[in-house]
Amino acid sequence: MKRLFWLLMLAFIPLRIYAQTNDSLLTLAENALFKKNFLEAIQYFQKYIGKNQNEANAFIGIGVAYLELKNYDSAYYYFNLAVNIEPNNAIALTSRASVLILFGDYNNSYKDLIKSLKLDSTNINTYTTLATYYFLTNNIQKAYNTLERALTINPKSIDIYLSRAALNMQTDRFIEALSDVNKVLELDTNNVKALYGRGTIYKYLKEYDKAMIDYEKALTLEPNNGEIYVRRGILYLEMGEYQKAVEDMEYGYKLNPDLKFQTENFYKEALDKLK
């Protein structure tokens, strides 16, 4: 369960690709991406590519949208196109590496990440993705060291603290994980990942009331986030409220069907308890 939440908590790549642009199509695409209107973003990026076929960042933008939509094959296709257009584009390499990690192709992911760091040693997303690689290949201390190095570059990076919180959860360091998500919430009081991450930490610490408060606040901010419903359902299960557990998990699966495969054992347990 914690292994799953490590992957879900990480923000592999940014939702902003261009620092600024005067092109109206790119502006529309970037705004749609940032607002999580991913299909709309894809349409705008594709229109832009129709006029600028060698713009690697536009292909990255489409890849980001597909990654967020969990269409990993399409995400890889567009990230790979971006790398083919610009082999030394650090963002493209890190983006491709993130999907290779999801595919379990750790060797090629590592090669992309190391090359990306050589090209740009300040890209925080490369460090958090490299930490994911180290975690999944059982190099826990290297994962910690990678995130510590990233913090020396940007001590106020939300992504680094979220990544370290997830790593601390995986290694049962719940107090340290709590400190990391609290740091995120100091920087951004409405950070949804930090809220439901903290809710999960409180669940492990058996502080159910606090966990429920965080999940409910997260849902007010993102009412269509299936993962939060599933997490709250698992909390209800642990609290013995089995009907609510089933309802929350079923609704979460409706919003995000991929979650059922990953958490179905909790759902079956709740159903069994209702019999």
Residue pairs with C-beta under 8 A, 6 or more apart in sequence:
1 234
1 263
1 266
2 169
2 170
3 170
4 262
4 263
5 166
5 169
5 197
5 200
6 132
6 135
6 166
6 167
6 169
6 170
7 102
7 132
8 227
9 162
9 163
9 165
9 166
9 193
9 197
10 128
10 129
10 132
10 159
10 162
10 163
10 166
11 125
11 128
11 159
11 162
11 193
12 67
12 94
12 95
12 98
12 125
12 128
12 129
12 132
13 60
13 64
13 67
13 91
13 94
13 95
13 98
13 125
13 129
14 64
14 125
15 33
15 34
15 36
15 64
15 68
16 30
16 33
16 34
17 30
17 33
17 57
17 58
17 60
17 61
17 64
17 91
18 26
18 30
18 57
21 27
21 30
23 48
25 44
25 45
25 47
25 48
25 51
26 44
26 45
26 48
26 58
28 44
29 41
29 44
29 45
29 48
29 58
29 61
30 41
30 61
32 38
32 40
32 41
32 44
33 41
33 61
33 64
33 65
36 68
38 65
38 66
38 68
38 69
39 65
39 69
41 61
41 62
41 65
42 62
42 65
42 66
45 58
45 59
45 61
45 62
45 65
46 62
48 55
48 58
49 55
49 58
49 59
49 62
52 58
54 85
55 85
56 81
56 82
56 83
56 85
56 86
56 89
56 92
57 82
57 89
57 91
59 78
59 79
59 81
59 82
59 85
59 92
60 78
60 79
60 82
60 89
60 91
60 92
60 95
62 74
62 78
63 74
63 75
63 76
63 77
63 78
63 79
63 82
63 95
63 99
64 75
64 95
66 72
66 74
66 75
66 78
67 75
67 95
67 98
67 99
70 258
72 99
72 102
72 103
75 95
75 99
76 96
76 99
76 100
76 103
79 92
79 95
79 96
79 99
80 96
82 89
82 92
82 95
82 96
83 89
83 92
83 93
83 96
83 112
86 92
88 119
89 119
90 116
90 117
90 119
90 120
90 123
90 126
91 116
91 123
91 125
93 112
93 113
93 115
93 116
93 119
94 112
94 113
94 116
94 123
94 125
94 126
94 129
96 112
97 108
97 109
97 110
97 112
97 113
97 116
97 129
97 133
98 109
98 129
98 132
100 106
100 108
100 109
100 112
101 109
101 129
101 132
101 133
101 136
106 133
106 136
106 137
109 129
109 133
110 130
110 133
113 126
113 129
113 130
113 133
116 123
116 126
117 123
117 126
117 127
117 130
120 126
121 153
122 153
124 150
124 153
124 154
124 157
124 159
124 160
125 159
127 146
127 147
127 149
127 150
127 153
127 160
128 147
128 150
128 159
128 160
128 163
130 146
131 143
131 144
131 146
131 147
131 150
131 163
131 167
132 143
132 163
134 140
134 142
134 143
134 146
135 143
135 167
135 170
140 167
140 170
140 171
143 167
144 164
144 167
147 160
147 163
147 164
147 167
150 157
150 160
151 157
151 160
154 160
156 187
158 184
158 187
158 188
158 191
158 194
161 180
161 181
161 183
161 184
161 187
162 180
162 181
162 184
162 193
162 194
162 197
164 177
164 180
165 177
165 178
165 180
165 181
165 184
165 194
165 197
165 201
166 177
166 197
168 174
168 176
168 177
168 180
169 177
169 197
169 200
169 201
169 204
174 201
174 204
174 205
177 197
177 201
178 198
178 201
178 202
178 205
181 194
181 197
181 198
181 201
182 198
184 191
184 193
184 194
185 191
185 194
185 195
185 198
188 194
190 221
192 218
192 221
192 222
192 225
192 228
195 214
195 215
195 217
195 218
195 221
196 214
196 215
196 218
196 225
196 227
196 228
196 231
198 211
198 214
199 210
199 211
199 212
199 213
199 214
199 215
199 218
199 231
199 232
199 235
200 211
200 231
201 211
202 208
202 210
202 211
202 214
203 211
203 231
203 234
203 235
203 238
208 235
208 238
208 239
211 235
212 232
212 235
215 228
215 231
215 232
215 235
216 232
218 225
218 228
219 225
219 228
219 229
219 232
222 228
224 255
225 255
226 251
226 252
226 253
226 254
226 255
226 256
226 259
227 252
227 256
227 259
228 252
229 248
229 249
229 251
229 252
229 255
230 248
230 249
230 252
230 253
230 256
230 259
230 263
232 248
233 244
233 245
233 246
233 247
233 248
233 249
233 252
233 266
233 267
233 270
234 245
234 249
234 263
234 266
235 245
236 242
236 244
236 245
236 248
236 270
237 245
237 266
237 269
237 270
237 273
242 270
242 273
242 274
243 274
245 266
245 270
246 267
246 270
246 271
246 274
249 263
249 266
249 267
249 270
250 267
252 259
253 259
253 260
253 267
260 267
